[in-house]
Amino acid sequence: MQIGLKMSCILFLLLVGGLTGFAQGLDYYLNSKGNDKAKGTKTDPWKTIARLNQQQLKKGDRIHFNGGDRFEGTIIVDSSDQNDLDFLSYGEGKAWIRSGNEPGMVVTSKEKIVIANLGFEGSGRKQGNTHPGVSVNFCRDIALNNLEIKRYQKAGLLLYCSSHADVKTVFAHDNGAAGILVSGEKDKSDCYDIKISYCRAENNPGDPTQLENHSGNGILVGLCRKVNVRYCVATNNGCSRNDVVNAALKTRPFTFGLVERGVDSGCN
């Protein structure tokens, strides 16, 4: 009798544990026709990024932006949020994050983050923006896929002091300092295991506030280790053809293959 009771308790705990695991993570939806007083569901979506930033995101949550819509503001993922989060478009086409003079998205000290099928647009490198487009800082296990990032004064995509990042089909153009920038802080142990593939960095003319050194790079990598850049295109960047890999400085090992380099666009 006691054995049967113990077995029943064990089965109950396993069942509850299994159900809890499957129940982890919620889906939140944003639509330009939504309402910030809504529930954030697909049929009752939120309207603004400001409302999203108020939400304390939990492990496994998925954030969906309606494809074709434009949302004003900066997506912020910080210490108030948990790990294992997805940020995606749903429906047809990309949703666009228009952040004006601010960054489009800032992710700090997180693990297992997916950012996919979104567009980010600043006000322009000479029109008031002073930030990167998508800034990923001190993160691990990051997937960035099918993003378009444009009109930011600094890098379109910044990976800073992060590791185990997979960057695919990112189109970074018309930014200032670089299309894609990967960097550590002090030495090559700060940033490692980075894969960049099938990306395009085009027409990133330069940071107008950077007067003491060159800028306007396609894909710029430094203070890293185990970085692989392949099947990428970098063209029409900067005043000195800083397209790809001139910044493999202090980066070991660094590998790249089938990277097309274009001509410089001059300073505009």
Backbone as CSV, one residue per row, in Angstrom:
resi,resn,N_x,N_y,N_z,CA_x,CA_y,CA_z,C_x,C_y,C_z
1,MET,0.828,-1.205,0.000,0.000,0.000,0.000,0.862,1.256,0.000
2,GLN,1.883,1.268,0.879,2.776,2.426,0.948,3.562,2.578,-0.344
3,ILE,3.978,1.432,-0.925,4.717,1.483,-2.188,3.836,2.071,-3.288
4,GLY,2.588,1.663,-3.342,1.662,2.178,-4.348,1.440,3.672,-4.183
5,LEU,1.342,4.119,-2.912,1.144,5.541,-2.641,2.347,6.350,-3.084
6,LYS,3.564,5.838,-2.795,4.783,6.528,-3.201,4.871,6.619,-4.724
7,MET,4.528,5.523,-5.408,4.579,5.531,-6.860,3.586,6.547,-7.430
8,SER,2.411,6.654,-6.823,1.414,7.620,-7.287,1.926,9.039,-7.124
9,CYS,2.592,9.303,-5.981,3.143,10.635,-5.721,4.223,10.979,-6.742
10,ILE,5.085,9.991,-7.024,6.162,10.215,-7.998,5.586,10.515,-9.376
11,LEU,4.583,9.743,-9.793,3.964,9.963,-11.101,3.301,11.325,-11.164
12,PHE,2.661,11.735,-10.065,2.009,13.044,-10.018,3.028,14.166,-10.170
13,LEU,4.163,14.051,-9.450,5.202,15.073,-9.537,5.800,15.141,-10.927
14,LEU,6.024,13.982,-11.543,6.555,13.961,-12.910,5.589,14.615,-13.886
15,LEU,4.301,14.320,-13.718,3.289,14.880,-14.596,3.222,16.387,-14.453
16,VAL,3.206,16.875,-13.215,3.158,18.317,-12.966,4.406,18.982,-13.513
17,GLY,5.560,18.357,-13.272,6.819,18.918,-13.786,6.827,18.996,-15.288
18,GLY,6.327,17.928,-15.947,6.277,17.921,-17.403,5.345,18.981,-17.941
19,LEU,4.179,19.128,-17.314,3.228,20.139,-17.759,3.786,21.533,-17.559
20,THR,4.483,21.751,-16.455,5.091,23.059,-16.196,6.104,23.395,-17.269
21,GLY,6.915,22.393,-17.658,7.925,22.631,-18.698,7.283,23.020,-20.009
22,PHE,6.200,22.301,-20.388,5.553,22.592,-21.660,4.832,23.937,-21.625
23,ALA,4.403,24.380,-20.445,3.627,25.614,-20.329,4.514,26.857,-20.313
24,GLN,5.829,26.683,-20.244,6.718,27.824,-20.135,6.660,28.690,-21.373
25,GLY,6.638,29.990,-21.157,6.722,30.938,-22.251,5.369,31.340,-22.793
26,LEU,5.172,32.643,-22.961,3.935,33.182,-23.502,4.217,33.897,-24.815
27,ASP,3.182,34.041,-25.624,3.285,34.791,-26.870,2.626,36.152,-26.681
28,TYR,3.385,37.218,-26.981,2.854,38.575,-26.933,2.859,39.150,-28.348
29,TYR,1.828,39.924,-28.672,1.678,40.461,-30.015,1.550,41.977,-29.985
30,LEU,2.186,42.617,-30.991,2.051,44.055,-31.173,1.532,44.332,-32.579
31,ASN,0.583,45.262,-32.652,-0.023,45.636,-33.918,-0.261,47.144,-33.881
32,SER,-0.010,47.825,-35.001,-0.175,49.282,-35.027,-1.618,49.705,-34.758
33,LYS,-2.555,48.768,-34.883,-3.958,49.063,-34.595,-4.381,48.524,-33.226
34,GLY,-3.377,48.111,-32.442,-3.680,47.541,-31.134,-3.973,48.590,-30.076
35,ASN,-3.946,48.154,-28.832,-4.272,49.018,-27.690,-3.368,48.621,-26.525
36,ASP,-2.699,49.576,-25.937,-1.783,49.259,-24.838,-2.498,48.797,-23.574
37,LYS,-3.803,48.938,-23.527,-4.571,48.426,-22.391,-5.085,47.009,-22.669
38,ALA,-4.693,46.481,-23.822,-5.137,45.143,-24.217,-4.335,44.066,-23.494
39,LYS,-4.616,42.821,-23.813,-3.969,41.689,-23.160,-2.639,41.308,-23.797
40,GLY,-2.378,41.832,-24.999,-1.135,41.466,-25.689,-1.227,40.140,-26.425
41,THR,-2.440,39.663,-26.637,-2.634,38.421,-27.390,-2.775,38.744,-28.879
42,LYS,-2.830,37.712,-29.709,-2.938,37.927,-31.151,-4.253,38.610,-31.505
43,THR,-5.321,38.283,-30.808,-6.621,38.891,-31.086,-6.843,40.173,-30.299
44,ASP,-5.982,40.448,-29.337,-6.104,41.665,-28.516,-4.700,42.220,-28.248
45,PRO,-4.032,42.698,-29.328,-2.601,43.036,-29.229,-2.317,44.394,-28.604
46,TRP,-1.089,44.545,-28.156,-0.603,45.857,-27.725,-0.320,46.717,-28.947
47,LYS,-0.111,48.005,-28.697,0.106,48.950,-29.790,1.552,49.450,-29.875
48,THR,2.224,49.635,-28.736,3.504,50.347,-28.753,4.644,49.563,-28.093
49,ILE,5.856,49.951,-28.471,7.057,49.410,-27.835,7.131,49.857,-26.379
50,ALA,6.636,51.044,-26.090,6.634,51.529,-24.697,5.890,50.551,-23.794
51,ARG,4.778,50.005,-24.272,4.031,49.017,-23.477,4.827,47.731,-23.340
52,LEU,5.467,47.305,-24.424,6.292,46.101,-24.361,7.396,46.252,-23.324
53,ASN,8.048,47.401,-23.300,9.156,47.615,-22.364,8.716,47.619,-20.903
54,GLN,7.426,47.805,-20.673,6.912,47.746,-19.299,6.755,46.311,-18.808
55,GLN,6.689,45.379,-19.738,6.438,43.976,-19.401,7.720,43.297,-18.942
56,GLN,7.679,42.621,-17.832,8.813,41.816,-17.393,8.724,40.461,-18.096
57,LEU,9.586,40.280,-19.075,9.520,39.073,-19.896,10.095,37.867,-19.155
58,LYS,9.424,36.743,-19.299,9.821,35.513,-18.617,10.460,34.541,-19.603
59,LYS,11.127,33.552,-19.055,11.819,32.558,-19.874,10.872,31.922,-20.881
60,GLY,11.300,31.910,-22.136,10.517,31.278,-23.178,9.494,32.179,-23.850
61,ASP,9.358,33.423,-23.408,8.387,34.327,-24.032,8.785,34.646,-25.472
62,ARG,7.779,34.855,-26.307,7.986,35.184,-27.721,7.221,36.467,-28.040
63,ILE,7.925,37.434,-28.620,7.331,38.726,-28.927,7.145,38.824,-30.439
64,HIS,5.916,39.063,-30.891,5.593,39.081,-32.308,5.132,40.488,-32.712
65,PHE,5.777,41.056,-33.736,5.390,42.357,-34.284,4.698,42.125,-35.631
66,ASN,3.582,42.798,-35.838,2.830,42.587,-37.069,3.629,43.035,-38.289
67,GLY,3.815,42.117,-39.233,4.588,42.403,-40.428,3.990,43.551,-41.226
68,GLY,4.866,44.453,-41.696,4.419,45.606,-42.463,4.119,46.827,-41.625
69,ASP,3.937,46.663,-40.320,3.680,47.800,-39.430,4.983,48.472,-39.024
70,ARG,4.863,49.721,-38.604,6.016,50.480,-38.093,5.760,50.855,-36.643
71,PHE,6.762,50.610,-35.819,6.648,50.872,-34.389,7.740,51.858,-33.976
72,GLU,7.352,52.884,-33.242,8.301,53.911,-32.810,8.906,53.535,-31.457
73,GLY,10.235,53.761,-31.322,10.872,53.560,-30.023,12.039,52.588,-30.072
74,THR,12.529,52.235,-28.894,13.673,51.343,-28.727,13.249,50.122,-27.918
75,ILE,13.482,48.932,-28.443,13.222,47.707,-27.679,14.371,47.521,-26.691
76,ILE,14.053,47.414,-25.413,15.075,47.279,-24.378,14.900,45.946,-23.653
77,VAL,15.951,45.139,-23.657,15.947,43.855,-22.954,17.084,43.919,-21.940
78,ASP,16.734,43.973,-20.644,17.752,44.198,-19.628,17.554,43.279,-18.426
79,SER,18.067,43.692,-17.286,18.067,42.841,-16.090,16.668,42.525,-15.576
80,SER,15.681,43.306,-15.957,14.313,43.035,-15.508,13.682,41.873,-16.273
81,ASP,14.320,41.455,-17.371,13.798,40.362,-18.188,14.624,39.100,-17.989
82,GLN,14.007,37.946,-18.234,14.711,36.678,-18.126,15.338,36.295,-19.467
83,ASN,16.038,35.166,-19.494,16.680,34.672,-20.700,15.694,33.896,-21.575
84,ASP,16.195,33.459,-22.738,15.439,32.592,-23.638,14.202,33.310,-24.180
85,LEU,14.449,34.360,-24.993,13.378,35.181,-25.537,13.504,35.269,-27.055
86,ASP,12.361,35.349,-27.748,12.335,35.505,-29.204,11.636,36.809,-29.565
87,PHE,12.202,37.528,-30.544,11.601,38.750,-31.070,11.457,38.571,-32.580
88,LEU,10.220,38.582,-33.085,9.935,38.150,-34.451,8.859,39.017,-35.089
89,SER,8.755,38.927,-36.419,7.588,39.440,-37.124,6.607,38.303,-37.348
90,TYR,5.340,38.645,-37.475,4.343,37.650,-37.877,3.497,38.233,-39.001
91,GLY,2.819,37.384,-39.711,2.055,37.863,-40.851,2.953,38.020,-42.068
92,GLU,2.667,39.012,-42.903,3.404,39.213,-44.142,4.453,40.308,-43.991
93,GLY,5.675,39.987,-44.406,6.743,40.979,-44.416,7.344,41.255,-43.049
94,LYS,8.291,42.187,-43.039,8.960,42.579,-41.809,8.194,43.688,-41.099
95,ALA,8.179,43.629,-39.777,7.791,44.791,-38.986,9.018,45.687,-38.857
96,TRP,8.790,46.998,-38.818,9.896,47.951,-38.735,9.881,48.691,-37.404
97,ILE,11.065,48.768,-36.812,11.266,49.531,-35.584,11.932,50.844,-35.981
98,ARG,11.236,51.938,-35.809,11.760,53.258,-36.160,12.122,53.979,-34.876
99,SER,13.423,54.147,-34.653,13.883,54.629,-33.343,14.417,56.056,-33.352
100,GLY,14.321,56.747,-34.478,14.737,58.145,-34.508,16.193,58.332,-34.142
101,ASN,16.438,59.139,-33.124,17.811,59.438,-32.694,18.368,58.421,-31.703
102,GLU,17.601,57.401,-31.376,17.992,56.400,-30.376,18.324,55.066,-31.052
103,PRO,18.910,54.112,-30.299,19.127,52.771,-30.865,17.807,52.078,-31.145
104,GLY,17.831,51.114,-32.065,16.613,50.376,-32.366,16.311,49.294,-31.348
105,MET,17.370,48.632,-30.872,17.196,47.562,-29.875,18.482,47.413,-29.084
106,VAL,18.344,47.258,-27.773,19.499,47.080,-26.882,19.250,45.842,-26.022
107,VAL,20.151,44.872,-26.129,20.053,43.640,-25.337,21.317,43.545,-24.494
108,THR,21.163,43.401,-23.174,22.310,43.426,-22.273,22.273,42.233,-21.311
109,SER,23.389,41.515,-21.264,23.591,40.438,-20.284,22.484,39.384,-20.348
110,LYS,22.262,38.835,-21.537,21.227,37.825,-21.724,21.792,36.583,-22.405
111,GLU,21.064,35.472,-22.305,21.391,34.230,-22.994,20.180,33.739,-23.778
112,LYS,20.458,33.051,-24.885,19.415,32.416,-25.695,18.380,33.440,-26.166
113,ILE,18.851,34.385,-26.945,17.985,35.409,-27.519,17.932,35.227,-29.031
114,VAL,16.736,35.259,-29.596,16.545,35.199,-31.039,15.914,36.513,-31.496
115,ILE,16.530,37.149,-32.495,15.975,38.349,-33.115,15.903,38.064,-34.610
116,ALA,14.713,38.024,-35.180,14.581,37.558,-36.558,13.482,38.297,-37.314
117,ASN,13.729,38.486,-38.599,12.735,39.006,-39.537,12.184,40.359,-39.102
118,LEU,13.075,41.264,-38.728,12.689,42.621,-38.321,13.538,43.649,-39.044
119,GLY,13.010,44.859,-39.180,13.766,45.971,-39.730,13.950,47.050,-38.683
120,PHE,15.105,47.729,-38.727,15.403,48.800,-37.773,15.880,50.023,-38.546
121,GLU,15.323,51.181,-38.228,15.681,52.400,-38.957,15.855,53.570,-38.000
122,GLY,17.026,54.219,-38.094,17.278,55.430,-37.326,16.988,56.666,-38.158
123,SER,17.301,57.829,-37.595,17.014,59.094,-38.279,18.105,59.489,-39.267
124,GLY,19.244,58.775,-39.222,20.323,59.093,-40.150,21.590,59.492,-39.429
125,ARG,22.727,59.129,-39.996,24.013,59.368,-39.324,24.355,60.842,-39.218
126,LYS,23.746,61.673,-40.059,23.965,63.121,-39.992,22.698,63.883,-39.624
127,GLN,21.654,63.148,-39.321,20.368,63.772,-39.038,19.956,63.674,-37.575
128,GLY,20.895,63.315,-36.697,20.576,63.325,-35.278,20.818,62.032,-34.533
129,ASN,20.884,60.899,-35.247,21.127,59.641,-34.544,22.579,59.562,-34.108
130,THR,22.818,59.048,-32.904,24.181,58.936,-32.362,24.448,57.544,-31.783
131,HIS,23.740,56.529,-32.267,23.792,55.201,-31.656,23.950,54.096,-32.698
132,PRO,24.289,52.874,-32.232,24.168,51.698,-33.106,22.690,51.374,-33.334
133,GLY,22.430,50.543,-34.343,21.058,50.135,-34.602,20.593,49.056,-33.639
134,VAL,21.212,47.888,-33.716,20.936,46.778,-32.799,22.200,46.534,-32.001
135,SER,22.118,46.673,-30.691,23.286,46.583,-29.815,23.130,45.394,-28.875
136,VAL,24.023,44.408,-29.018,23.991,43.189,-28.207,25.249,43.191,-27.345
137,ASN,25.088,43.306,-26.025,26.209,43.522,-25.125,26.269,42.461,-24.027
138,PHE,27.434,41.832,-23.869,27.656,40.857,-22.791,26.621,39.731,-22.841
139,CYS,26.379,39.212,-24.017,25.369,38.169,-24.206,26.006,36.875,-24.691
140,ARG,25.233,35.806,-24.610,25.703,34.482,-25.008,24.550,33.729,-25.676
141,ASP,24.878,32.923,-26.688,23.882,32.130,-27.404,22.827,33.038,-28.037
142,ILE,23.263,33.800,-29.017,22.407,34.774,-29.686,22.238,34.372,-31.145
143,ALA,21.014,34.451,-31.652,20.746,34.197,-33.067,20.112,35.443,-33.672
144,LEU,20.760,35.985,-34.705,20.269,37.167,-35.408,20.060,36.773,-36.865
145,ASN,18.836,36.840,-37.337,18.527,36.281,-38.650,17.552,37.167,-39.422
146,ASN,17.895,37.426,-40.683,17.014,38.148,-41.599,16.624,39.522,-41.045
147,LEU,17.618,40.321,-40.734,17.395,41.682,-40.245,17.857,42.690,-41.289
148,GLU,17.174,43.825,-41.350,17.647,44.967,-42.132,17.827,46.133,-41.163
149,ILE,19.023,46.731,-41.205,19.356,47.784,-40.236,19.959,48.958,-40.999
150,LYS,19.370,50.151,-40.837,19.844,51.275,-41.634,19.693,52.608,-40.899
151,ARG,20.547,53.577,-41.335,20.458,54.977,-40.923,20.795,55.200,-39.441
152,TYR,21.826,54.499,-38.957,22.351,54.747,-37.612,23.764,55.316,-37.717
153,GLN,24.128,56.204,-36.787,25.429,56.860,-36.892,26.586,55.921,-36.592
154,LYS,26.403,55.030,-35.651,27.466,54.075,-35.314,27.278,52.819,-36.173
155,ALA,27.534,51.658,-35.632,27.364,50.427,-36.414,25.884,50.079,-36.563
156,GLY,25.542,49.472,-37.689,24.180,48.967,-37.827,23.918,47.877,-36.796
157,LEU,24.804,46.879,-36.762,24.742,45.812,-35.768,26.016,45.818,-34.949
158,LEU,25.900,45.899,-33.645,27.042,45.847,-32.733,26.935,44.610,-31.855
159,LEU,27.960,43.736,-31.918,28.104,42.625,-30.987,29.283,42.954,-30.094
160,TYR,29.024,43.213,-28.825,30.064,43.694,-27.928,30.232,42.734,-26.747
161,CYS,31.446,42.240,-26.582,31.765,41.344,-25.450,30.744,40.209,-25.343
162,SER,30.456,39.581,-26.464,29.465,38.518,-26.498,30.075,37.250,-27.096
163,SER,29.389,36.134,-26.950,29.932,34.868,-27.439,28.819,33.972,-27.968
164,HIS,29.225,32.981,-28.764,28.302,31.997,-29.328,27.131,32.704,-30.035
165,ALA,27.494,33.541,-30.995,26.494,34.283,-31.758,26.468,33.787,-33.200
166,ASP,25.278,33.631,-33.735,25.086,33.197,-35.116,24.336,34.309,-35.853
167,VAL,25.024,34.971,-36.777,24.474,36.110,-37.498,24.285,35.709,-38.957
168,LYS,23.050,35.706,-39.428,22.765,35.281,-40.804,21.839,36.280,-41.494
169,THR,22.077,36.460,-42.778,21.239,37.271,-43.661,20.863,38.616,-43.040
170,VAL,21.859,39.293,-42.512,21.668,40.663,-42.027,22.088,41.626,-43.131
171,PHE,21.250,42.582,-43.443,21.534,43.611,-44.436,21.690,44.927,-43.688
172,ALA,22.929,45.383,-43.525,23.221,46.612,-42.793,23.733,47.655,-43.778
173,HIS,22.976,48.716,-43.964,23.351,49.687,-44.988,23.010,51.119,-44.554
174,ASP,23.731,52.055,-45.130,23.495,53.481,-44.879,23.632,53.832,-43.405
175,ASN,24.551,53.140,-42.732,24.920,53.498,-41.372,26.233,54.289,-41.402
176,GLY,26.736,54.659,-40.235,27.951,55.450,-40.205,29.209,54.636,-40.018
177,ALA,29.533,54.290,-38.786,30.822,53.684,-38.463,31.062,52.353,-39.148
178,ALA,30.039,51.515,-39.235,30.188,50.187,-39.841,28.823,49.580,-40.102
179,GLY,28.805,48.604,-40.999,27.589,47.827,-41.168,27.418,46.867,-40.008
180,ILE,28.454,46.047,-39.777,28.466,45.085,-38.673,29.784,45.247,-37.920
181,LEU,29.708,45.424,-36.622,30.900,45.581,-35.775,30.879,44.534,-34.675
182,VAL,31.970,43.764,-34.571,32.124,42.755,-33.516,33.373,43.118,-32.728
183,SER,33.244,43.264,-31.412,34.394,43.741,-30.645,34.344,43.285,-29.195
184,GLY,35.543,43.035,-28.647,35.695,42.873,-27.214,36.033,44.217,-26.592
185,GLU,36.326,44.182,-25.301,36.639,45.432,-24.609,38.136,45.615,-24.391
186,LYS,38.798,44.562,-23.871,40.206,44.693,-23.522,41.101,43.743,-24.306
187,ASP,40.654,42.495,-24.464,41.468,41.537,-25.209,40.568,40.528,-25.898
188,LYS,41.190,39.582,-26.618,40.431,38.662,-27.468,39.602,37.637,-26.703
189,SER,39.763,37.559,-25.370,38.931,36.646,-24.586,37.556,37.242,-24.280
190,ASP,37.360,38.514,-24.619,36.083,39.171,-24.316,34.962,38.752,-25.256
191,CYS,35.327,38.327,-26.473,34.323,38.093,-27.503,34.782,36.894,-28.338
192,TYR,33.960,35.839,-28.463,34.435,34.641,-29.145,33.272,33.793,-29.664
193,ASP,33.642,32.868,-30.550,32.684,31.962,-31.188,31.563,32.745,-31.883
194,ILE,31.953,33.502,-32.894,31.022,34.321,-33.652,30.982,33.823,-35.093
195,LYS,29.802,33.569,-35.612,29.631,33.168,-37.013,28.799,34.227,-37.732
196,ILE,29.340,34.725,-38.846,28.640,35.718,-39.654,28.555,35.177,-41.073
197,SER,27.354,34.952,-41.571,27.220,34.337,-42.898,26.053,34.943,-43.669
198,TYR,26.227,34.971,-44.984,25.198,35.444,-45.912,24.702,36.854,-45.566
199,CYS,25.620,37.695,-45.113,25.265,39.064,-44.736,25.737,40.063,-45.786
200,ARG,25.126,41.227,-45.797,25.510,42.306,-46.697,25.721,43.578,-45.882
201,ALA,26.865,44.230,-46.124,27.157,45.514,-45.488,27.492,46.493,-46.607
202,GLU,26.578,47.401,-46.898,26.723,48.252,-48.071,26.464,49.720,-47.744
203,ASN,27.254,50.570,-48.373,27.053,52.011,-48.297,26.986,52.513,-46.854
204,ASN,27.998,52.159,-46.078,28.152,52.692,-44.721,29.311,53.695,-44.781
205,PRO,29.025,54.970,-45.044,30.067,55.922,-45.451,31.033,56.350,-44.356
206,GLY,30.602,56.357,-43.089,31.489,56.796,-42.031,30.739,57.544,-40.946
207,ASP,31.344,57.588,-39.783,30.804,58.317,-38.636,31.296,59.762,-38.710
208,PRO,30.425,60.729,-38.912,30.869,62.110,-39.068,31.506,62.713,-37.814
209,THR,31.342,62.030,-36.653,31.964,62.541,-35.430,33.343,61.933,-35.184
210,GLN,33.718,60.925,-35.986,35.013,60.265,-35.831,36.017,60.964,-36.749
211,LEU,36.820,61.865,-36.173,37.732,62.684,-36.960,39.193,62.278,-36.817
212,GLU,39.490,61.393,-35.866,40.885,61.038,-35.606,41.283,59.691,-36.198
213,ASN,40.337,58.948,-36.733,40.641,57.649,-37.315,39.639,57.369,-38.426
214,HIS,39.936,56.364,-39.240,39.010,56.037,-40.318,37.728,55.446,-39.751
215,SER,36.657,55.558,-40.490,35.409,54.857,-40.185,34.704,54.623,-41.510
216,GLY,33.557,54.010,-41.426,32.860,53.624,-42.636,33.304,52.260,-43.107
217,ASN,33.124,51.258,-42.246,33.545,49.887,-42.537,32.348,49.024,-42.922
218,GLY,32.634,47.948,-43.646,31.593,46.976,-43.953,31.368,46.059,-42.771
219,ILE,32.277,45.096,-42.589,32.239,44.184,-41.447,33.561,44.346,-40.710
220,LEU,33.486,44.801,-39.488,34.675,45.158,-38.713,34.760,44.263,-37.485
221,VAL,35.900,43.601,-37.306,36.066,42.633,-36.218,37.360,42.917,-35.481
222,GLY,37.317,42.973,-34.155,38.535,43.186,-33.385,38.388,42.725,-31.947
223,LEU,39.531,42.390,-31.323,39.555,41.927,-29.939,38.612,40.736,-29.740
224,CYS,38.734,39.757,-30.642,37.882,38.571,-30.611,38.712,37.331,-30.902
225,ARG,38.115,36.167,-30.723,38.713,34.914,-31.160,37.613,33.995,-31.685
226,LYS,38.012,33.081,-32.564,37.076,32.135,-33.179,35.928,32.868,-33.870
227,VAL,36.304,33.671,-34.844,35.314,34.397,-35.642,35.349,33.857,-37.066
228,ASN,34.192,33.543,-37.616,34.099,33.009,-38.966,33.150,33.880,-39.775
229,VAL,33.678,34.518,-40.818,32.863,35.327,-41.729,32.870,34.647,-43.088
230,ARG,31.711,34.316,-43.625,31.682,33.616,-44.904,30.433,33.984,-45.702
231,TYR,30.568,33.884,-47.018,29.468,34.146,-47.945,28.818,35.512,-47.699
232,CYS,29.646,36.516,-47.428,29.145,37.857,-47.170,29.562,38.816,-48.284
233,VAL,28.873,39.930,-48.388,29.190,40.982,-49.344,29.360,42.286,-48.586
234,ALA,30.469,42.978,-48.845,30.689,44.311,-48.272,31.158,45.221,-49.392
235,THR,30.400,46.262,-49.660,30.730,47.117,-50.797,30.276,48.545,-50.551
236,ASN,30.981,49.493,-51.199,30.637,50.916,-51.116,30.641,51.433,-49.686
237,ASN,31.681,51.085,-48.952,31.773,51.512,-47.561,32.943,52.476,-47.371
238,GLY,32.680,53.580,-46.700,33.724,54.474,-46.237,34.492,55.204,-47.317
239,CYS,35.548,55.882,-46.887,36.378,56.678,-47.783,37.627,55.933,-48.188
240,SER,37.916,54.809,-47.514,39.197,54.144,-47.758,39.028,52.654,-47.997
241,ARG,37.855,52.286,-48.500,37.580,50.883,-48.798,37.793,49.989,-47.586
242,ASN,37.224,50.377,-46.466,37.322,49.581,-45.243,36.205,48.542,-45.248
243,ASP,36.251,47.655,-46.226,35.097,46.788,-46.432,35.034,45.618,-45.456
244,VAL,36.046,44.765,-45.497,36.008,43.575,-44.647,37.401,43.293,-44.134
245,VAL,37.497,42.876,-42.947,38.655,42.232,-42.366,39.907,43.076,-42.268
246,ASN,39.868,44.326,-42.616,41.039,45.130,-42.317,41.172,45.261,-40.804
247,ALA,40.150,44.836,-40.096,40.167,44.946,-38.657,40.203,43.591,-37.997
248,ALA,40.870,42.626,-38.593,41.068,41.352,-37.925,42.175,41.495,-36.892
249,LEU,42.512,42.696,-36.573,43.552,43.010,-35.599,43.218,42.394,-34.241
250,LYS,44.202,41.694,-33.676,44.054,41.071,-32.363,42.871,40.104,-32.321
251,THR,42.625,39.454,-33.436,41.543,38.482,-33.509,42.097,37.160,-34.020
252,ARG,42.071,36.110,-33.196,42.614,34.814,-33.579,41.720,33.704,-33.055
253,PRO,41.526,32.619,-33.801,41.712,32.586,-35.246,40.593,33.323,-35.932
254,PHE,40.853,33.849,-37.101,39.847,34.567,-37.873,39.792,33.928,-39.244
255,THR,38.639,33.465,-39.670,38.525,32.834,-40.973,37.423,33.491,-41.771
256,PHE,37.615,33.543,-43.076,36.564,34.045,-43.922,36.675,33.399,-45.286
257,GLY,35.540,33.301,-45.960,35.555,32.697,-47.283,34.474,33.264,-48.167
258,LEU,34.770,33.422,-49.435,33.819,33.926,-50.410,33.201,35.236,-49.958
259,VAL,34.071,36.156,-49.565,33.615,37.480,-49.182,33.897,38.431,-50.330
260,GLU,32.860,39.051,-50.858,33.032,39.985,-51.948,33.314,41.376,-51.392
261,ARG,34.285,42.055,-52.009,34.603,43.413,-51.605,34.310,44.346,-52.765
262,GLY,33.695,45.465,-52.446,33.367,46.415,-53.501,34.282,47.606,-53.493
263,VAL,33.845,48.663,-54.133,34.641,49.889,-54.186,34.109,50.863,-53.145
264,ASP,34.954,51.834,-52.792,34.505,52.804,-51.793,33.526,53.781,-52.411
265,SER,32.691,54.340,-51.550,31.663,55.244,-52.011,32.063,56.698,-51.842
266,GLY,33.209,56.924,-51.197,33.582,58.295,-50.894,32.885,58.777,-49.641
267,CYS,33.223,59.956,-49.181,32.614,60.521,-47.978,31.473,61.428,-48.366
268,ASN,30.295,61.119,-47.838,29.126,61.942,-48.090,28.479,62.343,-46.773
